[in-house]
Amino acid sequence: MNDGEEIWQKLIVNNPNVRIVLCGHVHAESELTSTRDAGPPVHQILADYQDEAEGGGGFLRIMTFQPNGAINVSSYSPYLNTHHTDPANLFTVSL
């Protein structure tokens, strides 16, 4: 069993092909871009809505990959027909 730091050290830091890490299980939404000594930055994208009303209200991440390498990230609930629009839920990362 590996925690986040062990995964970073064993898998991500020495593998320049890993550019995005999607994670959950921590009750929050956020985005963090981390650097490493060699290779491109790593975008870490967290989404876990289960702490919200009704077990998360049906929210899910939508990631739209653009030809220029940008990824537009948003959060939408088809159940509630609404978006989260705060910076932790509506952002763009560039590869």
N, C-alpha and C positions, 0 to 999 in steps of 0.2 A: 504494500500500500504506500503510495507516495502523496505527500502534500504538495501544495502549489510551488513552493521553493524547490523541492526535489524534482518536480516535473520540469521546471525552468532549467535547472542545472543539468539534468540527465538527457532531456529531449530537445529543448528549444534553443538554449544559448549557443550550441555548436552546430545547429542545423539551419543554415540560411534560407532553406526552402520554407520554413515555418514563418509565415507572415501575419497570421491571424489566429488567435486562440478564443474560442467561444466557451463561456463557462456559465454556471448557474449554481444552485443550491445555497447560495448566500442571498438572503432576502433583500435584494436591492437591484438597481439598474445603474450601470456606469460604463465608462470607456477609459482606458489607460493606454498610452503609447509608451513602450519601454525600449531602451536602447541596449545594445550589446557591444562587446569590443569589436567583433567582426560581423559583417552582414547587415542587412536592412533592419529598420525598427520592427517591433512586434506590436500589433494592435490587440489588446485584450478587451473583449466585449462581454460584459456580464448582464444577464437578464434572468430574473427570478421574480415573478409576480405573485407567488402563492400567498404572500402576506397581505395582499389587498383583499377587499371585500369579495365574498363569494368564491374564495379560493383562487383569486387572480383575475376574476372578471373576464376570462377568455382572452387576455392580452397575449400577443405574440410579437416577435421581432420580424420585421420585413427588411430584408437586405437587397438593395438594387445595385447590381454591379454595372458600372459605366465603362464604355470602351477606353476612356482615358485613365483607367486604373482607380477611379474614385468608387467608394462604396457608400451609398446613401442608406442610413439606418433609421428606421422609424419603429414605433410601437403602436399596434392597432388591436382593438377588440371587435371582432365581428358580432359578438354577443351583445355588446353595449353600443355598437356602431359609433365608436369614438376613438380618438388618438390621444396618447400622452404627448405633450408638446414641450416639456421641459428639456434642458440640455442633456440630461442623462438618457433621454429617450428619442431624441431627434438630433442627429449629427451626421457628419460625413468624415470618413477616413480616406486617406490616399495611400495606395500601394506604391 
